[in-house]
Amino acid sequence: MLAIIKTGGKQYKVASGDKIKIEKLDGEVGDKITFSEVLFVGDEKSVKIGTPIIKSVVVEGTILATAKDKKVTGIKFKPKKRYKVKFGHRQIMTEVEITKIA
């Protein structure tokens, strides 16, 4: 069974047993989480496509860890003004294991 869920402004393709890293979610390690915004559910035999979401389907998962992701850097630069700034950001990510698509 395959599903496409929406969380944190992004869409993720998941199946039972998958481990995904998504933007920070509230909760402690070991807590159960449900994703109610399911856009697509299907397998080889049947397919359900939401308009825009499927209300009868819920994807459940368990929080495995919360940590910072790799640093993303950027530069601001203005020519002929002696202005140059380098900045960085580390987003907090939550690792979730998908347990059930129901």
N, CA and C of each residue as an Amber inpcrd file, in Angstrom:
protein
   306
   0.8590000  -1.1830000   0.0000000   0.0000000   0.0000000   0.0000000
   0.8940000   1.2310000   0.0000000   0.5390000   2.1930000  -0.8000000
   1.3000000   3.4160000  -0.9940000   0.4010000   4.6040000  -0.7050000
   0.9510000   5.6610000  -0.1050000   0.1620000   6.8560000   0.1750000
   1.0250000   8.0890000  -0.0310000   0.3790000   9.1970000  -0.3420000
   1.0420000  10.4900000  -0.4180000   0.3980000  11.3740000   0.6360000
   1.2300000  11.8600000   1.5880000   0.7190000  12.7010000   2.6700000
   1.2860000  14.1000000   2.5370000   0.6000000  15.0470000   3.1760000
   1.0390000  16.4330000   3.1690000   1.2630000  16.8740000   4.6050000
   2.4670000  17.3590000   4.9130000   2.7840000  17.8890000   6.2270000
   3.9350000  18.8800000   6.1020000   3.8660000  19.9460000   6.8570000
   4.9230000  20.9530000   6.8310000   5.0410000  21.6660000   5.5040000
   3.9480000  21.7410000   4.7330000   3.9800000  22.4060000   3.4460000
   4.6030000  21.5870000   2.3300000   4.9270000  20.3290000   2.6150000
   5.5430000  19.4630000   1.6110000   4.7500000  18.1670000   1.4950000
   4.9710000  17.4470000   0.3980000   4.2960000  16.1720000   0.1740000
   5.3240000  15.0470000   0.1900000   4.9420000  13.9280000   0.8100000
   5.8360000  12.7880000   0.9530000   5.1420000  11.5190000   0.4930000
   5.8740000  10.6870000  -0.2670000   5.3760000   9.3760000  -0.6790000
   5.8230000   8.3740000   0.3720000   4.8570000   7.6670000   0.9870000
   5.1850000   6.7490000   2.0810000   4.5140000   5.4020000   1.8810000
   5.0980000   4.4000000   2.5300000   4.5280000   3.0620000   2.5990000
   4.7530000   2.5640000   4.0270000   4.0810000   1.5010000   4.4060000
   4.2540000   0.9570000   5.7560000   5.6970000   0.5160000   5.9590000
   6.2850000   0.9190000   7.0910000   7.6590000   0.5670000   7.4010000
   8.6860000   1.5900000   6.9560000   8.2840000   2.6070000   6.1900000
   9.2190000   3.6380000   5.7340000   9.6220000   4.5510000   6.8830000
  10.8510000   5.0700000   6.8100000  11.3320000   6.0810000   7.7470000
  11.5680000   7.3520000   6.9520000  10.9200000   8.4490000   7.3610000
  11.0490000   9.7110000   6.6410000  11.4750000  10.8070000   7.6140000
  12.1740000  11.8210000   7.0760000  12.5430000  12.9930000   7.8560000
  11.6710000  14.1490000   7.3860000  10.9240000  14.7290000   8.3360000
  10.0360000  15.8440000   8.0230000  10.3280000  16.9930000   8.9720000
   9.7920000  18.1760000   8.6710000  10.0220000  19.3220000   9.5350000
   9.4310000  19.0770000  10.9080000   9.9320000  19.8060000  11.8870000
   9.6550000  19.5650000  13.3000000   8.1770000  19.3780000  13.6160000
   7.8900000  18.3010000  14.3530000   6.5490000  18.0210000  14.8520000
   6.5720000  18.0320000  16.3690000   5.4540000  18.4170000  16.9840000
   5.3500000  18.3800000  18.4330000   5.2310000  16.9400000  18.8980000
   5.9180000  16.6100000  19.9760000   5.8450000  15.2640000  20.5210000
   7.2050000  14.7680000  20.9470000   7.1910000  13.7590000  21.7790000
   8.4070000  13.1410000  22.2940000   8.7260000  11.8680000  21.5010000
   9.9090000  11.3390000  21.7230000  10.3240000  10.0920000  21.0740000
   9.4170000   8.9620000  21.5560000   8.8640000   8.2020000  20.6130000
   7.9670000   7.1010000  20.9410000   6.4960000   7.4570000  20.8370000
   6.1600000   8.7410000  20.6930000   4.7530000   9.1520000  20.5750000
   4.1760000   8.7280000  19.2310000   2.8730000   8.4570000  19.2170000
   2.1560000   8.1310000  17.9760000   1.6960000   9.4320000  17.3260000
   1.7400000   9.4540000  15.9980000   1.3220000  10.6370000  15.2360000
   0.4060000  10.1860000  14.1250000  -0.6380000  10.9760000  13.8390000
  -1.5260000  10.6600000  12.7240000  -1.4670000  11.7950000  11.7060000
  -1.4070000  11.4220000  10.4520000  -1.4270000  12.3730000   9.3410000
  -2.7880000  12.2560000   8.6720000  -3.6010000  13.2950000   8.7990000
  -4.9580000  13.2380000   8.2560000  -5.0440000  13.8090000   6.8350000
  -4.0420000  14.5740000   6.4190000  -4.0560000  15.1350000   5.0650000
  -3.4250000  14.1340000   4.1020000  -4.2310000  13.1860000   3.6360000
  -3.7810000  12.1550000   2.6990000  -4.3040000  12.5180000   1.3170000
  -3.3980000  12.6290000   0.3590000  -3.7630000  13.0600000  -0.9890000
  -4.0080000  11.8920000  -1.9470000  -3.3860000  10.7420000  -1.6710000
  -3.4540000   9.6060000  -2.5890000  -3.2330000   8.3260000  -1.7910000
  -4.0070000   7.2910000  -2.0960000  -3.7990000   5.9620000  -1.5320000
  -4.0160000   4.9600000  -2.6510000  -3.1210000   3.9670000  -2.7350000
  -3.3130000   2.9750000  -3.7810000  -2.3370000   1.8290000  -3.7060000
  -2.6520000   0.7830000  -4.4520000  -1.7640000  -0.3500000  -4.6590000
  -1.9880000  -0.8370000  -6.0850000  -1.5940000  -2.0610000  -6.3740000
  -1.7100000  -2.5650000  -7.7440000  -3.1590000  -2.7420000  -8.1950000
  -4.0930000  -2.9300000  -7.2550000  -5.4760000  -3.2410000  -7.6020000
  -6.3970000  -2.0280000  -7.5950000  -6.2480000  -1.1450000  -6.6070000
  -7.1830000  -0.0130000  -6.5050000  -6.4340000   1.2670000  -6.1800000
  -7.0380000   2.3860000  -6.5780000  -6.4460000   3.7070000  -6.3850000
  -7.5300000   4.6660000  -5.9050000  -7.1920000   5.4990000  -4.8930000
  -8.0760000   6.5720000  -4.4500000  -7.2990000   7.8770000  -4.5380000
  -7.8820000   8.8400000  -5.2260000  -7.2570000  10.1530000  -5.3770000
  -8.1600000  11.1720000  -4.7120000  -7.5820000  12.0100000  -3.8400000
  -8.3600000  13.0060000  -3.1140000  -8.6040000  14.2520000  -3.9350000
  -9.6370000  14.9900000  -3.5350000  -9.9550000  16.2670000  -4.1920000
 -10.1660000  17.3480000  -3.1570000  -9.2150000  17.9300000  -2.4860000
  -7.7850000  17.6300000  -2.5530000  -7.3360000  16.5530000  -1.5690000
  -8.1290000  16.2480000  -0.5070000  -7.6970000  15.2170000   0.4330000
  -8.7540000  14.1250000   0.5390000  -8.3210000  12.9520000   1.0170000
  -9.2320000  11.8340000   1.2690000  -9.5500000  11.8550000   2.7590000
 -10.8150000  12.0110000   3.1030000 -11.1940000  12.1650000   4.5090000
 -11.2800000  10.8450000   5.2610000 -11.4680000   9.7320000   4.5780000
 -11.6520000   8.4480000   5.2600000 -10.3460000   7.7100000   5.5460000
  -9.2130000   8.2290000   5.0710000  -7.9360000   7.5330000   5.2230000
  -7.0270000   8.3080000   6.1780000  -6.3490000   7.5750000   7.0690000
  -5.4080000   8.1710000   8.0160000  -4.1090000   7.3720000   7.9760000
  -2.9900000   8.0660000   7.9860000  -1.6780000   7.4300000   8.0350000
  -1.1190000   7.6370000   9.4440000  -0.6810000   6.5420000  10.0800000
  -0.1650000   6.6010000  11.4360000   1.3290000   6.3390000  11.4420000
   2.0200000   6.9900000  12.3960000   3.4600000   6.8120000  12.5060000
   3.9310000   6.9770000  13.9330000   5.2040000   6.6900000  14.1550000
   5.8330000   6.7960000  15.4680000   7.0650000   7.6840000  15.3420000
   7.2450000   8.6050000  16.2990000   8.4100000   9.4840000  16.2940000
   9.6310000   8.6920000  16.7680000  10.6900000   8.6870000  15.9520000
  11.9230000   7.9840000  16.2980000  12.9630000   8.9230000  16.9030000
  13.1140000  10.1280000  16.3360000  14.1430000  11.0550000  16.8110000
  13.8280000  12.4700000  16.3480000  14.3970000  13.4460000  17.0530000
  14.3280000  14.8430000  16.6540000  15.7400000  15.3990000  16.7080000
  16.2160000  15.9570000  15.5930000  17.5810000  16.4720000  15.5180000
  17.6550000  17.5760000  14.4740000  18.8000000  18.2660000  14.4440000
  19.0080000  19.3050000  13.4430000  19.5290000  18.6850000  12.1490000
  19.1060000  19.2670000  11.0330000  19.5250000  18.7970000   9.7190000
  20.8550000  19.4530000   9.3390000  21.3510000  19.1880000   8.1500000
  22.5810000  19.7970000   7.6690000  22.3990000  21.3050000   7.5070000
  23.5060000  22.0350000   7.5980000  23.4530000  23.4840000   7.4860000
  23.2550000  23.9070000   6.0300000  22.3460000  24.8630000   5.8340000
  22.1200000  25.4690000   4.5370000  22.6670000  26.8850000   4.6180000
  23.5770000  27.2520000   3.7110000  24.1880000  28.5750000   3.7540000
  23.7250000  29.4180000   2.5830000  23.8030000  30.7230000   2.7840000
  23.4530000  31.6700000   1.7400000  24.3170000  32.9070000   1.8680000
  24.3280000  33.7320000   0.8450000  25.1490000  34.9420000   0.8300000
  24.3040000  36.1020000   0.3300000  24.4010000  37.2360000   1.0330000
  23.8430000  38.4950000   0.5480000  25.0240000  39.3320000   0.0630000
  24.8890000  39.9430000  -1.1060000  25.9960000  40.6890000  -1.7000000
  25.4530000  41.8590000  -2.4950000  26.0590000  43.0350000  -2.2670000
  25.7150000  44.2160000  -3.0500000  26.9890000  44.7370000  -3.7040000
  27.0150000  44.7330000  -5.0370000  28.2420000  45.1610000  -5.7160000
  28.5250000  46.6510000  -5.5200000  29.8060000  46.9890000  -5.4690000
  30.3100000  48.3600000  -5.3650000  29.9610000  49.0320000  -4.0380000
  29.4700000  48.2990000  -3.0550000  29.0910000  48.8910000  -1.7710000
  29.8560000  48.2920000  -0.5970000  30.7790000  47.3640000  -0.8570000
  31.5430000  46.6720000   0.1890000  30.6130000  45.9900000   1.1980000
  29.5820000  45.3550000   0.6810000  28.6080000  44.6760000   1.5410000
  28.5390000  43.2100000   1.1510000  28.8760000  42.3500000   2.1050000
  28.8040000  40.9160000   1.8770000  28.5170000  40.2520000   3.2170000
  27.4330000  39.4460000   3.2790000  27.0490000  38.7560000   4.5040000
  26.8060000  37.2900000   4.1700000  27.4220000  36.4150000   4.9520000
  27.1940000  34.9820000   4.8050000  26.3610000  34.5380000   5.9970000
  25.3130000  33.7540000   5.7350000  24.4420000  33.2860000   6.8160000
  24.1720000  31.8070000   6.6380000  23.7610000  31.1760000   7.7390000
  23.4630000  29.7560000   7.7130000  22.2390000  29.4390000   8.5590000
  21.6430000  28.2800000   8.3000000  20.4530000  27.8560000   9.0360000
  20.4350000  26.3370000   9.1290000  20.1090000  25.8240000  10.3240000
  19.9450000  24.3850000  10.5210000  18.5130000  24.1290000  10.9610000
  17.7310000  23.4830000  10.1040000  16.3220000  23.1970000  10.3850000
  16.2060000  22.0010000  11.3170000  15.2920000  22.0910000  12.2920000
  15.0350000  20.9620000  13.1790000  14.1320000  19.9740000  12.4380000
  14.5820000  18.7140000  12.3740000  13.8560000  17.6830000  11.6450000
  13.4220000  16.5750000  12.6030000  12.2900000  15.9480000  12.2800000
  11.7660000  14.8330000  13.0600000  11.7720000  13.5990000  12.1710000
  12.3330000  12.5080000  12.6850000  12.3390000  11.2480000  11.9460000
  11.1410000  10.4250000  12.3960000  10.3250000  10.0130000  11.4230000
   9.0770000   9.2960000  11.7090000   9.0880000   7.9690000  10.9620000
   8.6600000   6.9020000  11.6510000   8.4820000   5.6180000  10.9900000
   6.9900000   5.4080000  10.7730000   6.6040000   5.1390000   9.5320000
   5.1960000   4.9250000   9.1890000   4.8130000   3.5080000   9.6160000
   3.7670000   3.4160000  10.4530000   3.3620000   2.1140000  10.9780000
   2.1530000   1.5450000  10.2740000   1.1810000   2.4140000   9.9150000
  -0.0500000   1.8820000   9.3410000  -0.7070000   2.8970000   8.4120000
  -1.2610000   2.4000000   7.3230000  -2.0810000   3.1990000   6.4090000
  -3.4750000   2.5940000   6.4640000  -4.4230000   3.3390000   7.0580000
  -5.7580000   2.8000000   7.2550000  -6.8110000   3.7240000   6.6730000
